[in-house]
């Protein structure tokens, strides 16, 4: 099942994306400060796959959505999807949370100087692992 969706070029990249994408905030679950309530992972995975079947070609997620859980669900949803049929994955960094208190509001992760670049690379590696090494854009979450 596919639907013809309008596409546009993304900025000055060579990516052509649908004008509607899949936002994965809610699939992070409800057990964190900004969760949208309980979510069933299997239903989230089925919803992502349905969106892809309807023609969506990009997914927005972030490490902070579900405190890492959203990226894991997205990775699981894409398991078995052939490389040529996978959507673009756009994720973000720059927010940190307290592992001891999931209900505390996440804050911005501001690191001064060159340490910020090295720290950013470490965060990016962690997100690559969570997403199965398949994201196309990595942005700062502000």
C-alpha positions in Angstrom: 0.0 0.0 0.0 1.5 3.3 -1.0 0.1 6.8 -1.4 1.7 9.5 -3.6 2.8 12.2 -1.2 4.2 15.6 -2.2 7.9 15.8 -1.8 10.4 18.7 -1.6 14.1 19.0 -1.6 15.5 19.5 2.0 17.3 22.8 2.0 20.5 22.6 -0.1 20.9 18.8 0.4 20.4 16.1 -2.2 17.5 14.7 -0.1 14.0 14.7 -1.3 11.6 14.2 1.5 7.8 14.0 1.8 6.1 17.1 3.2 4.7 14.9 5.9 6.9 12.8 8.1 6.6 10.6 11.2 7.3 12.3 14.6 8.5 9.8 17.1 8.2 11.8 20.4 5.2 9.8 21.6 6.7 6.4 20.9 9.3 7.1 23.6 6.6 6.2 26.1 5.1 7.9 29.1 7.6 7.2 31.9 9.5 10.5 31.6 8.8 14.2 32.3 7.3 15.0 28.9 5.9 11.6 27.9 2.4 11.5 26.3 1.3 8.6 28.4 1.9 4.8 28.1 2.7 3.5 24.7 2.9 -0.1 23.5 6.1 -0.7 21.6 4.5 -3.3 19.3 1.8 -0.8 18.3 4.4 2.0 17.8 6.4 -0.3 15.6 3.3 -1.2 13.6 2.4 2.5 13.3 5.8 3.4 12.0 5.7 0.6 9.4 2.2 1.7 8.4 3.4 5.2 7.8 6.2 3.9 5.6 3.8 1.8 3.7 1.7 4.9 3.0 4.8 6.7 1.6 6.3 8.6 4.5 10.1 8.8 3.8 11.4 10.4 7.0 11.3 10.0 10.7 12.1 12.6 13.3 13.4 11.4 16.7 15.8 12.5 19.4 17.7 10.9 22.2 15.6 12.8 24.8 12.3 11.4 23.5 11.6 8.7 26.1 15.1 9.2 27.4 16.5 7.1 24.6 13.5 4.8 24.1 12.1 6.4 21.0 15.4 5.8 19.1 15.3 2.2 20.1 11.7 1.7 18.9 12.6 3.4 15.6 15.5 1.0 15.2 13.3 -2.0 15.9 10.7 -0.8 13.5 13.2 -0.6 10.7 14.7 -4.0 11.3 14.3 -6.1 8.1 13.5 -3.1 5.9 15.8 -3.3 2.9 18.4 -0.5 2.8 16.9 1.0 -0.4 13.5 1.3 1.2 14.5 2.8 4.6 13.3 6.3 5.4 15.6 9.1 6.3 16.2 9.4 10.1 16.6 12.8 11.6 17.7 12.8 15.2 18.9 15.5 17.6 21.3 16.0 20.5 21.9 18.6 23.2 19.5 17.6 25.9 20.4 15.7 29.0 18.4 14.0 31.7 18.8 12.6 35.2 18.9 8.8 35.0 17.9 8.7 38.7 14.8 10.9 38.2 13.0 10.3 34.9 10.3 12.8 35.8 12.9 15.7 36.1 12.8 18.1 33.2 15.6 17.5 30.7 18.0 20.4 30.3 20.4 21.7 27.6 23.8 20.2 27.5 26.1 23.1 27.1 29.8 22.2 27.0 32.4 25.0 26.5 35.3 24.9 24.1 36.7 22.0 22.2 35.4 19.5 24.7 32.0 20.2 23.3 33.1 18.7 19.9 34.6 15.6 21.5 31.5 15.2 23.7 29.2 15.6 20.7 31.1 12.8 18.9 30.5 10.5 21.9 26.8 11.3 21.9 26.6 10.8 18.2 28.2 7.4 18.5 25.7 6.4 21.2 22.8 7.5 19.0 24.2 5.6 16.0 24.2 2.5 18.2 20.6 3.1 19.4 19.4 3.7 15.9 21.4 0.9 14.3 23.8 3.2 12.5 21.2 4.6 10.2 20.5 8.3 10.6 21.1 10.9 8.0 21.0 14.2 10.0 22.1 15.0 13.5 21.0 18.4 14.8 21.3 20.3 18.1 18.1 20.2 20.1 17.4 23.8 21.3 
